[in-house]
Amino acid sequence: MPTVSPGSTRFSSNERLLLEAQDPCRYVLEQRMALQPGDLFNYSGGATTPLAAALAKAVDRGIDVYAREKLFEPLGITDVEWLSFTGSAEPAAFAGLRLRPRDLAKLGQLVADGGRWNSRHSCPPRGSPSRPGRMSTPRGTPRSTMAINGGLAVPW
């Protein structure tokens, strides 16, 4: 799941059903597997749903609250809108985060600077125990696909 290439095939064409699901995590986990996870790159935004649920459970609060406290506020980002699933009150981790362009640029700069913001680490640096270094390309994925997708298959 960490490569957002879980082996299922339905999310890219059926995100509407995911948005409308009363239990989005269950919806994702019940999808038919066409391949073994990681066998072929097939970006799946839906794969972020169980990842978000695991994070929310680990930090004992919603991902929107956690992101506000640990990411947005330290960067001075205050104008955030995060859409929820229509069938559930959970924020949709794979879509619906709305930021002003200058705030989105702050996130890009944070990533470009390896997690540093104003000379201090806001996110663990690559290679630390809580944030591993660049992950390898999923099995069977041409490196050019990963380059074209800008490494999108690895959530940061």
N, C-alpha and C positions, 0 to 999 in steps of 0.2 A: 503493500500500500504506500510506503513512503515515496515511490517513484510516480505515483498517480497513474499507473498503468496496471490496474488490478486484474486484467484478463476478461472483464465483462465487456459487452459490446453495446449496451443500450443507452448509456448516458448521453453520448454526443447527439443522439437524435430524439431523446425522450426526457429532456430536463424539465419539461412542463409537468410530467407525471411526478417527478421528484419534488418539484416545488409544491405540488398539491397534496403530497402524501401526509397523512396524519402522524406517521412515525417515519421521518425521512431516513434515519439510520437503518431501520429495518428494511425499508424499501431498497436501499442500496445493497444491503447484505443478502437479500433474497433474489437478486438478479442472477440469471443463468450465466455460468462461466463458459466462454467459448474457447479460452486458452488458459494455460497456467499463468498465474500472475508473473509479470516481467518477461514473458516469452516474446512479445511483440509490442512495440510502442503504439498505443492507441490512447491518446489523452482522454482522461475521464475526470471531469469536474466533480462528478458525483462521489469519487473516491475521497474527496476532502470531507465529506459528511461524517463518516465514522472517525476520521482523524480529528475533526473538530469535537465530536462527542467525547473522544478519549481525553483530549486536552481539557475540556470543560469539567470532566469528572476529576482529573488530576489536580486542577487548580481550585476546584469547588466553587466555581462561578461560571457564568456564561462567557463564551468567547468574546462577545462584544464588550463586556465589562472588563475582562482581562486585557484585551487589546487597548482599551481606553487607558487603563492604569499603567500598563507596562510599555506601551508603544506610542500611542497617540499623545498623551499628556507630556511625556518627556520630550517629544519633538515639537511641542507647541501646537498640535493639531486639535482644534476644538469643534470644528464644524464637520461632523461625521453623520452620515445616514447609512444604516445597514438594514437592508430589507430582510424581512422574515419569510419563512415558508408560508404559503397561504393556508396550509392545513395544520400548521403548528406555530408556536410562538418563538421557536428557535431562529436565530439569524442564519441566513443561507450562506454558509462558508464559501461556497463555490461561486457566488455571484451576489450582486446587489450592494457592494460596498461603494458608497459614493463619497468622494472627496473633492475638494477644490484642486485645480491643477497644481498650484504651488505646494499643496500638502502632499499630493502624489509625487511631486518632484522630490520632496524631503525623503519619502520612502525610497525612491530610486537612489538618492545620494547616500542614504544609510547603507543600502546594499552595496553600492559601488565602493564605499569606504570600509567594507568589512565589518559592519556593525557599530562603527564609531560615529558619535554625534557630539559636536562641540568638544572634541578631544577626549571623550570618555566612551567606554563601551556601553551602548544601549542594548545591544544584542550580543550574545556570546560570539566570539570570533570563530571563524572556520577552524576546525581542528581541535576545538576544546571538547571536553567530554559531553557537554550539553548541545553541541552543534558540530557534527562530523564534517570533515572536508568534502569536497565535491564527490558526489556519488558516481559510480560507473554507469555507463550507458546500459539500459535494460537489454537483456539477451535478444539478439536478432534485430536490433535497431541500428540502422546505418548511422554512423556518426554525423553524416550530413543532415539527417532528420533532426537530431538533437540540436545541431547548430542553427538550423532554420527556425526551430521552435525556441531558440534562445535558452535551452535548458529548462523549459517550462515544466518538464516532467518531474522536477524535483522541487517540492514546496519549500519555501524558505520561511 
